[in-house]
């Protein structure tokens, strides 16, 4: 019988892990996607789209499917999914590993302003700039809706949830992005401050380099704290953990 591994995915690391496991005849890999992104990049192996209905139902599903390990490789800000995975795996007696890519590191010339939430990021903007490049994802943008004196360039993959800032332009696009492209975009829209989450990775990192070159302040939202669970930073480390588990 194949060993069942559930990968809670949606990230590049999750797709890489699923691809590595899909080539192993002794492993049945199932990737779970939340279904919040239209036309997502599908990983190799089996794919399940949509929520489980809470940690109790996820625990039942793990038992029914004979899952022997769960790897949470979701986005660093998907804290609700991670919390549900912690509770479900504990209830089902299934080992859990959290795979989180490292956050971004500030470099010489950066003017970063760290905040703990989107509302805190919104509150910091009036003193930093008037034309905002908002790249924090499509959820939680209501925190910026009351800033009528500012103008926003909002970039998301899918249509954002309302309400949105009154003075704004929506740009739907998907990374990876280039330094030349990000620099040209900021200049074209006369952006004078960037807002982002500390997502890490290389797909969207070019905006930070462009802001550095243009001398723009960057408001960075910190990641939520991780729960107490085994945690690794790379796909290779996750594969090693699974091998030791086997």
C-alpha positions in Angstrom: 0.0 0.0 0.0 1.3 3.4 -0.9 2.1 5.9 1.8 -0.4 8.8 1.6 1.1 12.3 1.9 -1.2 15.4 1.9 0.5 18.6 0.7 -1.4 21.8 1.6 -0.4 23.8 -1.3 -0.7 26.8 -3.6 2.9 27.9 -3.5 5.9 27.1 -5.7 7.4 25.1 -2.9 4.3 23.0 -2.7 4.3 22.3 -6.4 8.0 21.3 -6.3 7.4 19.0 -3.4 4.4 17.4 -5.2 6.5 16.9 -8.3 9.3 15.2 -6.4 6.8 12.9 -4.6 4.7 12.1 -7.7 7.7 10.3 -9.2 8.0 7.9 -6.4 6.0 4.7 -6.8 5.7 4.0 -3.1 4.0 7.4 -2.4 0.5 8.7 -3.1 0.7 12.5 -3.0 -2.5 14.6 -2.8 -2.2 18.4 -3.1 -4.9 20.5 -1.6 -5.7 23.9 -3.0 -8.0 26.3 -1.3 -9.7 27.3 -4.5 -9.4 31.1 -4.0 -7.3 31.7 -7.1 -8.8 31.5 -10.6 -6.9 29.2 -13.0 -4.2 28.1 -10.5 -1.0 26.4 -11.5 -1.8 22.8 -10.8 0.8 20.5 -9.2 1.6 17.0 -10.3 -0.2 14.0 -8.7 -3.7 14.1 -7.3 -5.3 17.5 -6.7 -8.1 18.4 -4.3 -9.7 21.9 -4.6 -11.7 23.5 -1.9 -11.8 23.6 1.9 -12.4 20.6 4.2 -15.0 22.2 6.4 -12.9 22.8 9.5 -10.3 20.8 11.5 -12.7 18.1 12.6 -13.7 17.2 9.0 -10.1 17.4 7.9 -9.1 14.9 10.6 -11.9 12.6 9.4 -10.6 12.9 5.9 -7.0 12.1 6.9 -8.2 8.9 8.6 -10.5 7.9 5.7 -7.7 8.4 3.1 -5.0 6.7 5.1 -2.8 9.8 5.1 0.5 9.2 6.9 2.0 12.7 6.8 0.8 16.2 6.1 3.1 19.0 4.8 1.7 22.5 5.2 3.3 24.4 2.3 0.7 27.1 2.1 1.4 30.9 1.8 3.1 32.4 4.9 0.0 34.4 5.6 -2.5 31.5 5.4 -2.6 31.3 9.2 -6.2 30.0 9.3 -5.3 27.0 7.2 -2.2 26.3 9.2 -4.1 26.5 12.5 -6.7 24.1 11.1 -3.9 21.7 10.0 -2.3 21.7 13.5 -5.6 20.8 15.2 -6.6 18.2 12.6 -3.3 16.3 12.5 -3.2 16.3 16.3 -6.7 14.8 16.4 -5.9 12.2 13.7 -2.5 11.3 15.1 -0.8 12.2 11.8 2.7 13.9 11.7 2.7 17.5 10.5 5.5 19.5 8.9 5.4 23.2 8.1 7.3 24.3 5.0 7.8 28.0 4.9 10.2 29.8 2.6 12.4 32.4 4.3 11.2 36.0 4.5 12.8 38.8 2.7 15.9 40.5 4.1 16.5 44.2 4.2 19.5 45.4 2.2 21.6 48.5 2.1 19.6 51.4 0.7 16.2 50.0 1.7 13.8 52.2 3.6 11.5 49.6 5.1 8.7 50.3 7.7 7.6 47.2 9.4 4.0 46.8 10.6 2.0 44.0 12.2 -1.2 44.2 10.1 -2.8 45.7 7.1 -4.7 48.3 9.3 -1.4 49.3 10.8 0.1 49.6 7.4 -2.7 51.8 6.2 -2.3 54.0 9.3 1.3 54.6 8.4 0.8 55.7 4.9 -0.2 59.4 5.2 3.3 60.3 6.5 5.1 58.3 3.8 3.6 59.1 0.4 0.5 59.9 -1.6 0.6 57.5 -4.5 0.7 53.9 -3.2 1.6 50.7 -4.9 -0.5 48.2 -3.0 0.7 44.6 -3.5 -0.6 42.8 -0.4 -3.1 40.5 -2.1 -6.8 40.8 -2.8 -8.0 40.2 0.8 -8.0 42.8 3.5 -8.0 45.9 1.2 -10.9 47.4 3.2 -8.2 48.6 5.6 -7.2 51.2 3.0 -10.7 52.2 1.8 -11.0 55.3 4.0 -7.8 56.9 2.8 -9.5 59.3 0.3 -6.5 61.6 0.1 -4.3 58.9 -1.3 -4.2 57.3 -4.7 -3.6 53.5 -5.0 -2.3 51.2 -7.7 -3.7 47.8 -6.6 -2.2 44.7 -8.1 -3.9 41.3 -7.6 -4.2 38.0 -9.4 -8.0 37.8 -9.0 -10.6 40.6 -8.4 -10.2 41.9 -4.9 -12.9 41.9 -2.2 -14.6 45.3 -1.7 -14.6 47.9 -0.3 -11.6 49.4 -2.1 -10.0 52.8 -1.9 -12.1 55.4 -3.7 -9.1 56.7 -5.8 -7.5 53.6 -7.2 -6.5 51.7 -10.4 -6.8 47.9 -10.4 -4.1 46.0 -12.2 -4.6 42.2 -12.5 -1.4 40.4 -13.1 0.5 37.4 -11.9 4.3 37.0 -11.2 7.1 36.4 -11.7 8.0 40.0 -12.2 11.2 41.6 -13.5 13.2 44.5 -12.2 12.8 46.4 -15.4 9.1 45.9 -15.5 8.6 46.9 -11.8 10.7 50.0 -12.2 8.9 51.1 -15.3 5.5 50.4 -13.7 6.3 52.5 -10.6 7.6 55.4 -12.7 4.7 55.3 -15.1 2.2 55.6 -12.2 4.4 58.0 -10.2 4.4 55.7 -7.2 6.0 57.1 -4.1 5.4 54.3 -1.5 5.1 50.5 -1.8 3.0 48.3 0.5 3.7 44.5 0.6 3.5 41.5 2.9 6.7 39.6 3.8 5.8 36.8 1.5 9.4 35.8 0.7 10.6 34.0 -2.4 11.8 35.4 -5.8 8.6 35.6 -7.8 7.6 39.1 -6.5 10.9 40.2 -5.0 11.7 42.6 -8.0 9.4 45.3 -6.6 11.7 45.6 -3.6 14.8 46.1 -5.7 12.9 48.7 -7.8 11.8 50.6 -4.8 15.4 50.6 -3.5 16.7 52.0 -6.8 14.0 54.7 -6.9 14.5 55.6 -3.2 10.9 54.8 -2.2 9.8 53.8 1.3 8.3 50.3 1.6 5.7 49.3 4.2 6.2 45.6 5.0 3.6 43.6 7.0 5.2 41.0 9.3 4.3 37.3 9.0 2.0 35.8 11.6 3.8 33.7 14.2 4.1 30.0 13.4 2.6 27.4 15.7 4.8 24.9 17.6 5.4 22.3 14.9 8.4 20.9 13.0 9.3 23.6 10.4 11.6 23.6 7.4 12.5 26.3 4.8 13.1 24.3 1.6 11.6 21.5 -0.4 14.7 19.5 0.0 14.4 19.7 3.8 10.8 18.5 3.5 11.8 15.5 1.5 14.4 14.6 4.0 11.8 14.9 6.8 9.5 12.5 4.9 12.3 10.0 4.3 13.2 10.0 8.0 9.5 9.6 8.8 9.2 6.6 6.5 
